[in-house]
Amino acid sequence: MNKTSDQYFMQRAFDLAEKGRGSVSPNPMVGCVIVHEGRVVGEGWHQKYGEGHAEVNAVHSVEDTSLLSEATVYVTLEPCAHHGKTPPCADLLVKHKVQRVVIANHDPFPLVNGGGIDKLKAAGIAVEVGVLDHVGRELNCRFFHVVEKQRPYIVLKWAQTADGFVARKNYDSKWISNSYSRKLVHRWRAEEDAILVGKNTVKYDDPTLNVRDWNGTDPLRIFIDRNLELEEGYKIMDRSIPTICYNTVRSTGSENLVYIKLDSRDFLHEMLQDLMKRKVQSVIIEGGSAVLHTFITEKLWDEARVFISQSEFGEGILAPRLIGNQISSLDIEGDKLVCFRPY
């Protein structure tokens, strides 16, 4: 295979991996393509957490397994080398004596971390690493972030008026963005592990924080109420979805509604470490302005998505001030979606 062919088949593997978005966390999204004499003979992707990995699904899709000993396997992430919920994928490829394995990204997870590559090489399999690795880093930025930085990947999201307000003076924020933008937000919710808001957003908006205008899984709901000022009765407390309230008063638990007490001096960092223990890889923060501002001030964010509508309030609650690299800008039926990453 030449470099162009390797990139072509690896891109197909990435297209397959993307199909697992929203379904495989805390595992990474992985795709696999098996090629024999320039022809795809098998392919698969990791479809659901706890179920078969991409390599397993791809191998099982090959009708004539005798071709595997002469095949090249393209996989977007280093095959696992440890027993988890499934057996090691590296062992499976060794068992079938595949000829060559092309990998986009080395897996930094401690239980893999080169072990899969070593197993393949020890079996005499030709291995190449780094084909379209930048695509893989972007696809699985949440996975890499958690392993390397030891905290969840944080996405900030808000909608603001053309004159820079996120709500009126009475905290009313409905509706700044249009229906198309709001539908996109529901897609985002389905793609992240958790969604977080502050006390004022619960009090004034009474949001449900589930996935309604998109087909997907509801994220873990999180709200911050440091002094437990909110009374029962808000939608976020309805126990229909697993929900956590982080506070500085008490820790108690009931079905789908858990209160976790944190140290007020290191509140956000303790909260993120607790979420790590719960295998939460990513959090989308939907407000309000004070909570967003706090995460920005503490430099605890990795991506920001800001809708700017054409409407104006004239006065109200100002949008957070953000300093970062603008990575994209998109028009959504009159709304402008601007995305940023930290410098």
C-alpha beads as a LAMMPS data file, in Angstrom:
LAMMPS data file: protein, C-alpha beads

343 atoms
342 bonds

1 atom types
1 bond types

-500.0 500.0 xlo xhi
-500.0 500.0 ylo yhi
-500.0 500.0 zlo zhi

Masses

1 110.0

Atoms # bond

1 1 1 0.000 0.000 0.000
2 1 1 1.189 3.537 -0.675
3 1 1 0.712 6.556 1.562
4 1 1 -2.335 7.787 -0.377
5 1 1 -4.064 4.417 -0.076
6 1 1 -3.297 4.265 3.635
7 1 1 -4.871 7.677 4.169
8 1 1 -7.912 6.743 2.083
9 1 1 -8.696 3.613 4.080
10 1 1 -7.886 5.307 7.391
11 1 1 -10.348 8.078 6.576
12 1 1 -12.978 5.400 6.013
13 1 1 -12.118 4.011 9.449
14 1 1 -12.626 7.472 10.955
15 1 1 -15.996 7.783 9.229
16 1 1 -17.010 4.519 10.883
17 1 1 -15.648 5.581 14.284
18 1 1 -17.821 8.703 14.228
19 1 1 -20.904 6.470 14.274
20 1 1 -20.144 5.667 17.908
21 1 1 -20.411 9.267 19.106
22 1 1 -22.657 9.513 22.138
23 1 1 -22.755 5.740 22.682
24 1 1 -19.290 4.522 23.706
25 1 1 -18.053 6.899 26.426
26 1 1 -15.922 6.541 28.517
27 1 1 -14.299 4.490 25.760
28 1 1 -12.941 6.299 22.695
29 1 1 -14.624 6.175 19.297
30 1 1 -12.787 3.643 17.120
31 1 1 -13.243 2.433 13.553
32 1 1 -11.569 -0.425 11.709
33 1 1 -11.258 -1.351 8.020
34 1 1 -9.724 -4.597 6.717
35 1 1 -8.271 -4.525 3.208
36 1 1 -7.101 -7.410 1.024
37 1 1 -5.361 -6.639 -2.279
38 1 1 -6.850 -3.148 -2.391
39 1 1 -10.400 -4.273 -1.632
40 1 1 -12.317 -3.782 1.626
41 1 1 -13.259 -7.205 2.960
42 1 1 -14.382 -6.191 6.433
43 1 1 -15.156 -3.158 8.557
44 1 1 -16.618 -2.262 11.918
45 1 1 -16.720 0.281 14.699
46 1 1 -17.158 0.375 18.458
47 1 1 -20.919 0.741 18.683
48 1 1 -21.701 0.717 22.406
49 1 1 -19.773 0.828 25.654
50 1 1 -19.267 -2.680 27.035
51 1 1 -19.790 -4.344 23.672
52 1 1 -17.406 -5.471 20.916
53 1 1 -14.587 -3.171 19.902
54 1 1 -14.049 -2.013 16.336
55 1 1 -11.479 -4.702 15.491
56 1 1 -13.769 -7.477 16.754
57 1 1 -16.709 -6.230 14.721
58 1 1 -14.535 -5.800 11.631
59 1 1 -13.018 -9.297 11.853
60 1 1 -16.460 -10.834 12.378
61 1 1 -17.679 -9.090 9.209
62 1 1 -15.060 -10.834 7.025
63 1 1 -16.745 -13.660 5.109
64 1 1 -13.537 -15.498 4.164
65 1 1 -11.274 -15.352 7.224
66 1 1 -8.443 -17.045 5.296
67 1 1 -7.841 -13.643 3.693
68 1 1 -6.856 -12.126 7.044
69 1 1 -3.304 -13.525 6.893
70 1 1 -2.720 -11.438 3.765
71 1 1 -4.718 -8.402 4.854
72 1 1 -3.932 -4.911 6.119
73 1 1 -5.954 -3.743 9.111
74 1 1 -6.587 -0.002 9.451
75 1 1 -7.603 1.018 12.946
76 1 1 -7.981 4.563 14.275
77 1 1 -6.533 3.803 17.731
78 1 1 -3.925 1.352 18.977
79 1 1 -5.580 -2.042 19.609
80 1 1 -6.088 -2.703 23.314
81 1 1 -3.723 -5.104 25.047
82 1 1 -5.603 -5.743 28.279
83 1 1 -8.687 -7.591 29.485
84 1 1 -11.481 -5.124 30.219
85 1 1 -15.128 -5.687 29.420
86 1 1 -13.854 -7.492 26.286
87 1 1 -10.671 -9.477 25.484
88 1 1 -7.587 -7.728 24.022
89 1 1 -8.035 -6.748 20.379
90 1 1 -4.296 -7.064 19.783
91 1 1 -4.575 -10.783 20.644
92 1 1 -7.375 -11.193 18.117
93 1 1 -5.245 -9.735 15.311
94 1 1 -2.290 -11.887 16.341
95 1 1 -4.517 -14.973 16.363
96 1 1 -5.542 -14.364 12.758
97 1 1 -1.929 -13.577 11.757
98 1 1 -2.828 -10.424 9.860
99 1 1 -0.063 -9.167 7.606
100 1 1 -0.005 -5.468 8.504
101 1 1 -1.688 -3.065 10.923
102 1 1 -1.893 0.677 10.256
103 1 1 -2.784 2.800 13.304
104 1 1 -3.682 6.482 13.498
105 1 1 -3.098 7.138 17.195
106 1 1 -1.059 5.614 19.978
107 1 1 -3.339 4.920 22.971
108 1 1 -2.098 6.788 26.082
109 1 1 -4.425 4.873 28.432
110 1 1 -2.111 3.301 31.063
111 1 1 -3.361 -0.265 30.491
112 1 1 -2.534 0.007 26.767
113 1 1 0.144 2.704 26.242
114 1 1 2.110 0.893 23.548
115 1 1 1.311 -2.609 24.766
116 1 1 -0.925 -3.349 21.801
117 1 1 1.736 -2.259 19.323
118 1 1 4.367 -4.322 21.127
119 1 1 2.179 -7.439 20.945
120 1 1 1.656 -7.015 17.218
121 1 1 5.346 -6.464 16.496
122 1 1 6.363 -9.409 18.680
123 1 1 4.132 -11.617 16.528
124 1 1 5.938 -10.480 13.381
125 1 1 3.135 -8.196 12.167
126 1 1 4.219 -5.061 10.304
127 1 1 2.954 -1.977 12.177
128 1 1 2.744 1.654 11.108
129 1 1 1.584 4.393 13.481
130 1 1 0.629 8.020 12.814
131 1 1 -1.475 7.934 9.631
132 1 1 -3.906 10.884 9.907
133 1 1 -3.095 11.098 13.611
134 1 1 -4.323 14.731 13.754
135 1 1 -7.783 13.558 12.677
136 1 1 -7.813 11.013 15.479
137 1 1 -6.733 13.556 18.083
138 1 1 -9.648 15.767 17.124
139 1 1 -12.181 12.929 16.952
140 1 1 -11.284 11.646 20.406
141 1 1 -10.231 14.936 22.004
142 1 1 -12.341 14.122 25.085
143 1 1 -10.686 10.739 25.604
144 1 1 -7.162 12.094 25.139
145 1 1 -7.925 15.072 27.380
146 1 1 -9.137 12.909 30.278
147 1 1 -6.144 10.566 30.100
148 1 1 -3.540 13.297 29.695
149 1 1 -4.977 16.120 31.837
150 1 1 -6.943 14.099 34.379
151 1 1 -10.157 16.100 34.236
152 1 1 -13.280 16.047 32.049
153 1 1 -13.375 17.928 28.761
154 1 1 -15.459 21.074 29.315
155 1 1 -17.645 22.699 26.667
156 1 1 -19.116 26.118 27.425
157 1 1 -22.325 27.021 25.624
158 1 1 -24.501 30.107 25.705
159 1 1 -26.722 32.273 23.521
160 1 1 -26.428 36.057 23.545
161 1 1 -28.150 38.948 21.859
162 1 1 -26.505 41.112 19.232
163 1 1 -25.855 43.709 21.943
164 1 1 -24.200 41.202 24.282
165 1 1 -26.806 40.034 26.820
166 1 1 -27.659 36.474 27.884
167 1 1 -30.863 37.405 29.735
168 1 1 -33.078 40.320 30.645
169 1 1 -32.742 42.049 34.005
170 1 1 -35.367 39.674 35.453
171 1 1 -33.211 36.682 34.293
172 1 1 -35.636 35.815 31.473
173 1 1 -33.651 34.353 28.564
174 1 1 -36.372 32.797 26.376
175 1 1 -35.835 32.788 23.490
176 1 1 -32.599 34.336 22.287
177 1 1 -31.561 31.725 19.721
178 1 1 -33.861 30.318 17.032
179 1 1 -35.440 26.861 16.814
180 1 1 -32.687 25.502 14.549
181 1 1 -30.001 26.516 17.032
182 1 1 -31.954 24.990 19.894
183 1 1 -32.265 21.691 18.034
184 1 1 -28.498 21.660 17.558
185 1 1 -28.083 22.124 21.310
186 1 1 -30.129 18.952 21.912
187 1 1 -27.786 17.076 19.585
188 1 1 -24.843 18.364 21.623
189 1 1 -26.467 17.197 24.838
190 1 1 -26.726 13.678 23.415
191 1 1 -23.014 13.744 22.562
192 1 1 -21.703 14.694 26.016
193 1 1 -21.655 12.692 29.241
194 1 1 -23.052 15.426 31.478
195 1 1 -24.761 18.813 31.409
196 1 1 -24.302 21.480 34.100
197 1 1 -26.104 24.646 35.174
198 1 1 -26.033 26.925 38.181
199 1 1 -28.611 27.731 40.847
200 1 1 -30.017 30.805 39.095
201 1 1 -30.644 28.926 35.858
202 1 1 -32.629 26.320 37.793
203 1 1 -34.520 29.020 39.701
204 1 1 -35.455 31.278 36.793
205 1 1 -35.562 28.924 33.767
206 1 1 -36.567 25.638 35.465
207 1 1 -34.932 23.610 32.651
208 1 1 -35.430 19.890 32.098
209 1 1 -31.900 19.442 30.646
210 1 1 -32.744 16.297 28.716
211 1 1 -32.576 15.377 25.016
212 1 1 -35.879 16.128 23.276
213 1 1 -35.337 17.436 19.753
214 1 1 -32.748 14.796 18.865
215 1 1 -32.502 11.022 19.056
216 1 1 -29.959 10.282 21.760
217 1 1 -29.182 9.469 25.378
218 1 1 -29.892 11.967 28.132
219 1 1 -26.706 13.229 29.798
220 1 1 -26.101 13.149 33.531
221 1 1 -27.693 16.312 34.939
222 1 1 -25.612 18.482 37.276
223 1 1 -26.522 21.658 39.094
224 1 1 -24.531 23.766 41.528
225 1 1 -26.347 25.052 44.595
226 1 1 -23.541 25.804 47.041
227 1 1 -25.728 26.717 50.023
228 1 1 -28.726 24.526 49.109
229 1 1 -31.031 27.491 48.625
230 1 1 -33.300 25.779 46.096
231 1 1 -36.427 24.044 47.327
232 1 1 -37.794 20.801 45.873
233 1 1 -40.113 20.978 42.888
234 1 1 -37.893 22.037 40.006
235 1 1 -37.781 19.821 36.902
236 1 1 -34.122 18.997 37.410
237 1 1 -35.083 17.352 40.718
238 1 1 -37.801 15.121 39.273
239 1 1 -35.595 11.984 39.527
240 1 1 -36.384 10.985 35.946
241 1 1 -32.687 11.130 35.012
242 1 1 -29.551 10.605 37.148
243 1 1 -28.820 14.017 38.695
244 1 1 -26.143 15.419 41.014
245 1 1 -26.301 18.590 43.094
246 1 1 -22.878 19.819 44.179
247 1 1 -22.951 21.945 47.322
248 1 1 -21.021 22.840 50.489
249 1 1 -23.636 21.677 53.029
250 1 1 -24.303 17.940 52.947
251 1 1 -23.975 14.662 51.112
252 1 1 -27.128 12.601 50.787
253 1 1 -28.449 10.225 48.186
254 1 1 -31.724 9.000 46.768
255 1 1 -32.690 7.400 43.484
256 1 1 -31.499 9.591 40.583
257 1 1 -30.869 12.606 42.845
258 1 1 -27.599 12.761 44.772
259 1 1 -26.242 15.654 46.836
260 1 1 -22.451 15.857 47.071
261 1 1 -20.740 18.118 49.617
262 1 1 -17.495 19.769 48.470
263 1 1 -14.914 22.026 50.074
264 1 1 -15.816 25.643 49.316
265 1 1 -12.127 26.552 48.927
266 1 1 -11.545 24.225 45.976
267 1 1 -15.087 23.660 44.821
268 1 1 -14.721 23.340 41.037
269 1 1 -11.593 21.208 41.115
270 1 1 -13.139 18.822 43.667
271 1 1 -16.268 18.611 41.539
272 1 1 -14.287 17.718 38.426
273 1 1 -12.320 15.067 40.306
274 1 1 -15.560 13.539 41.573
275 1 1 -16.873 13.435 38.007
276 1 1 -13.658 11.739 36.910
277 1 1 -14.297 8.999 39.481
278 1 1 -17.752 8.593 37.957
279 1 1 -16.154 8.128 34.486
280 1 1 -17.621 11.374 33.159
281 1 1 -15.421 12.361 30.227
282 1 1 -17.173 15.537 29.144
283 1 1 -19.458 18.236 30.501
284 1 1 -21.419 20.827 28.554
285 1 1 -22.109 23.899 30.671
286 1 1 -25.264 25.757 29.687
287 1 1 -25.236 28.572 32.221
288 1 1 -25.927 30.860 33.739
289 1 1 -23.610 33.751 33.239
290 1 1 -22.029 33.548 36.718
291 1 1 -21.201 29.847 36.393
292 1 1 -19.773 30.318 32.911
293 1 1 -17.718 33.273 34.112
294 1 1 -16.307 31.205 36.995
295 1 1 -15.139 28.404 34.706
296 1 1 -13.580 30.947 32.346
297 1 1 -11.814 32.747 35.208
298 1 1 -10.468 29.451 36.571
299 1 1 -9.318 28.509 33.026
300 1 1 -11.362 25.332 33.258
301 1 1 -12.698 25.138 29.720
302 1 1 -11.647 23.465 26.483
303 1 1 -14.206 24.674 23.961
304 1 1 -16.843 27.408 23.829
305 1 1 -19.864 27.546 21.526
306 1 1 -21.602 30.908 21.416
307 1 1 -24.835 31.658 19.561
308 1 1 -25.253 35.335 18.651
309 1 1 -28.791 36.250 17.637
310 1 1 -30.038 39.283 15.762
311 1 1 -32.270 40.382 18.639
312 1 1 -31.342 43.101 21.121
313 1 1 -32.337 43.599 24.763
314 1 1 -30.827 47.035 25.340
315 1 1 -30.079 46.072 28.934
316 1 1 -29.900 42.944 31.042
317 1 1 -27.354 40.387 32.215
318 1 1 -24.144 40.621 30.244
319 1 1 -22.693 37.630 28.411
320 1 1 -19.415 36.207 29.747
321 1 1 -16.209 37.715 28.399
322 1 1 -14.125 35.137 26.610
323 1 1 -10.547 35.302 25.368
324 1 1 -9.523 32.492 23.054
325 1 1 -8.870 31.339 19.499
326 1 1 -11.890 31.469 17.212
327 1 1 -11.926 28.131 15.393
328 1 1 -15.130 28.444 13.375
329 1 1 -18.114 30.624 12.539
330 1 1 -21.376 29.374 11.058
331 1 1 -24.675 30.979 10.096
332 1 1 -27.735 29.081 11.356
333 1 1 -30.843 30.647 9.830
334 1 1 -29.840 34.097 11.066
335 1 1 -28.097 33.064 14.269
336 1 1 -24.318 33.138 14.230
337 1 1 -22.536 30.231 15.923
338 1 1 -18.969 31.107 16.901
339 1 1 -16.685 28.472 18.439
340 1 1 -13.521 29.076 20.445
341 1 1 -10.710 27.182 22.099
342 1 1 -8.284 28.525 24.714
343 1 1 -5.018 30.078 23.604

Bonds

1 1 1 2
2 1 2 3
3 1 3 4
4 1 4 5
5 1 5 6
6 1 6 7
7 1 7 8
8 1 8 9
9 1 9 10
10 1 10 11
11 1 11 12
12 1 12 13
13 1 13 14
14 1 14 15
15 1 15 16
16 1 16 17
17 1 17 18
18 1 18 19
19 1 19 20
20 1 20 21
21 1 21 22
22 1 22 23
23 1 23 24
24 1 24 25
25 1 25 26
26 1 26 27
27 1 27 28
28 1 28 29
29 1 29 30
30 1 30 31
31 1 31 32
32 1 32 33
33 1 33 34
34 1 34 35
35 1 35 36
36 1 36 37
37 1 37 38
38 1 38 39
39 1 39 40
40 1 40 41
41 1 41 42
42 1 42 43
43 1 43 44
44 1 44 45
45 1 45 46
46 1 46 47
47 1 47 48
48 1 48 49
49 1 49 50
50 1 50 51
51 1 51 52
52 1 52 53
53 1 53 54
54 1 54 55
55 1 55 56
56 1 56 57
57 1 57 58
58 1 58 59
59 1 59 60
60 1 60 61
61 1 61 62
62 1 62 63
63 1 63 64
64 1 64 65
65 1 65 66
66 1 66 67
67 1 67 68
68 1 68 69
69 1 69 70
70 1 70 71
71 1 71 72
72 1 72 73
73 1 73 74
74 1 74 75
75 1 75 76
76 1 76 77
77 1 77 78
78 1 78 79
79 1 79 80
80 1 80 81
81 1 81 82
82 1 82 83
83 1 83 84
84 1 84 85
85 1 85 86
86 1 86 87
87 1 87 88
88 1 88 89
89 1 89 90
90 1 90 91
91 1 91 92
92 1 92 93
93 1 93 94
94 1 94 95
95 1 95 96
96 1 96 97
97 1 97 98
98 1 98 99
99 1 99 100
100 1 100 101
101 1 101 102
102 1 102 103
103 1 103 104
104 1 104 105
105 1 105 106
106 1 106 107
107 1 107 108
108 1 108 109
109 1 109 110
110 1 110 111
111 1 111 112
112 1 112 113
113 1 113 114
114 1 114 115
115 1 115 116
116 1 116 117
117 1 117 118
118 1 118 119
119 1 119 120
120 1 120 121
121 1 121 122
122 1 122 123
123 1 123 124
124 1 124 125
125 1 125 126
126 1 126 127
127 1 127 128
128 1 128 129
129 1 129 130
130 1 130 131
131 1 131 132
132 1 132 133
133 1 133 134
134 1 134 135
135 1 135 136
136 1 136 137
137 1 137 138
138 1 138 139
139 1 139 140
140 1 140 141
141 1 141 142
142 1 142 143
143 1 143 144
144 1 144 145
145 1 145 146
146 1 146 147
147 1 147 148
148 1 148 149
149 1 149 150
150 1 150 151
151 1 151 152
152 1 152 153
153 1 153 154
154 1 154 155
155 1 155 156
156 1 156 157
157 1 157 158
158 1 158 159
159 1 159 160
160 1 160 161
161 1 161 162
162 1 162 163
163 1 163 164
164 1 164 165
165 1 165 166
166 1 166 167
167 1 167 168
168 1 168 169
169 1 169 170
170 1 170 171
171 1 171 172
172 1 172 173
173 1 173 174
174 1 174 175
175 1 175 176
176 1 176 177
177 1 177 178
178 1 178 179
179 1 179 180
180 1 180 181
181 1 181 182
182 1 182 183
183 1 183 184
184 1 184 185
185 1 185 186
186 1 186 187
187 1 187 188
188 1 188 189
189 1 189 190
190 1 190 191
191 1 191 192
192 1 192 193
193 1 193 194
194 1 194 195
195 1 195 196
196 1 196 197
197 1 197 198
198 1 198 199
199 1 199 200
200 1 200 201
201 1 201 202
202 1 202 203
203 1 203 204
204 1 204 205
205 1 205 206
206 1 206 207
207 1 207 208
208 1 208 209
209 1 209 210
210 1 210 211
211 1 211 212
212 1 212 213
213 1 213 214
214 1 214 215
215 1 215 216
216 1 216 217
217 1 217 218
218 1 218 219
219 1 219 220
220 1 220 221
221 1 221 222
222 1 222 223
223 1 223 224
224 1 224 225
225 1 225 226
226 1 226 227
227 1 227 228
228 1 228 229
229 1 229 230
230 1 230 231
231 1 231 232
232 1 232 233
233 1 233 234
234 1 234 235
235 1 235 236
236 1 236 237
237 1 237 238
238 1 238 239
239 1 239 240
240 1 240 241
241 1 241 242
242 1 242 243
243 1 243 244
244 1 244 245
245 1 245 246
246 1 246 247
247 1 247 248
248 1 248 249
249 1 249 250
250 1 250 251
251 1 251 252
252 1 252 253
253 1 253 254
254 1 254 255
255 1 255 256
256 1 256 257
257 1 257 258
258 1 258 259
259 1 259 260
260 1 260 261
261 1 261 262
262 1 262 263
263 1 263 264
264 1 264 265
265 1 265 266
266 1 266 267
267 1 267 268
268 1 268 269
269 1 269 270
270 1 270 271
271 1 271 272
272 1 272 273
273 1 273 274
274 1 274 275
275 1 275 276
276 1 276 277
277 1 277 278
278 1 278 279
279 1 279 280
280 1 280 281
281 1 281 282
282 1 282 283
283 1 283 284
284 1 284 285
285 1 285 286
286 1 286 287
287 1 287 288
288 1 288 289
289 1 289 290
290 1 290 291
291 1 291 292
292 1 292 293
293 1 293 294
294 1 294 295
295 1 295 296
296 1 296 297
297 1 297 298
298 1 298 299
299 1 299 300
300 1 300 301
301 1 301 302
302 1 302 303
303 1 303 304
304 1 304 305
305 1 305 306
306 1 306 307
307 1 307 308
308 1 308 309
309 1 309 310
310 1 310 311
311 1 311 312
312 1 312 313
313 1 313 314
314 1 314 315
315 1 315 316
316 1 316 317
317 1 317 318
318 1 318 319
319 1 319 320
320 1 320 321
321 1 321 322
322 1 322 323
323 1 323 324
324 1 324 325
325 1 325 326
326 1 326 327
327 1 327 328
328 1 328 329
329 1 329 330
330 1 330 331
331 1 331 332
332 1 332 333
333 1 333 334
334 1 334 335
335 1 335 336
336 1 336 337
337 1 337 338
338 1 338 339
339 1 339 340
340 1 340 341
341 1 341 342
342 1 342 343
